[in-house]
Amino acid sequence: MVSLRRLQHFLVLAEEGAFSRAARHLHLTQPALTRSMQTLEESLGLQLLERRHDGITLTSAGSAMLARAKRVLGEAGAMQSEAEQIRGIEVGQVNFGVGVLPEAVFLEEVLARQAAERPHLTVHADISSWVRLYERLQRDELDFVVAMTRSLPPISGYRIIPLPPQHQGYFVRGSHPLAGAGAGEIRARLQGYPLLSPEMPAAAKERIARLFGKPAFDEIGGLRCDNAPMLKRLALRSDVVLFSTRENLREELLRGEFVWLPVMSEAEGVLDLSLVYPEHRYLSPAARWMMERIQAYFRE
């Protein structure tokens, strides 16, 4: 059986062209390197080298075997790298953040798949507002974030990978007094109802305050909470207005449990969803694997 170590010795000897230089490069004695080459030639049944007083030259068989040795060593190196990648994925750790509304769309399914495919991977998922997640990204506490990026100012030093857009809007339960009303009537009566929503960036607060006819967002009654499932349950139990996305309420909309209020155009309702991570940050194999799984989910 041919040894990878002896193939490496052969490769270095061919590059250096002399036993003395190759031995120094390999931190071997010349006799040890000579024995290694003799053993390799015996294993192959071929003469690989012509020994000369000023060094060595390769025989025709040696030249052919050198090309093969480079391929074998290259494959061995690639195999080692892949093994290290797999070990990192299997038992590594990933810390990432997810915005409140995107979380309800994909996170449970992605984590269920992760638990089945990579059960020993340690995952920390922080579900919060973009402002808080961005702060944690800046402190290098998170590998990456999945969040709505429509209201973001331009940020440098970050890679932004677009994901399929989400569609925001205002929703009420099917028995709500505003369900089925026209856009004009809804706008006129909207300020009479509490608003349930996650925490919002400043630009979004300004738009919502104008829609509700209030001078400031904080003057709109209701609940601000970064727990999308709870907001959904509360909105099904009372006559409130829920700010959410169609994707988050897909099943309930199909069953008629929620109704979309036509107070904004379809174009206004589009929210950019992105995967964001610092350009300078080294991403572990586990983090890259999780990012690929999230992107794969949205491609389905």
Protein Blocks (a to p, Z undefined) as FASTA:
>chain_A
ZZfklmmmmmmmmmnopaklmmmmnopafklmmmmmmmmmmmnopafbdcdfkbccddfk
lmmmmmmmmmmmmmmmmmmmmmmmmmmmmmmccdddddfklmmmmmmmmmmmmmmmmmmb
ccddddddfklmmmmmmnopafbdcddfklpccdehiacdddddddddddddfklmkgop
afklmmmmmmmpccddddddfklmmmmmmmnopabfklpgcdddfbfklmmmmmmmpccd
ddddfklmmmmmmnomaccddfbcfklmpccddddddfklccdfklmmmmmmmmmmmmZZ
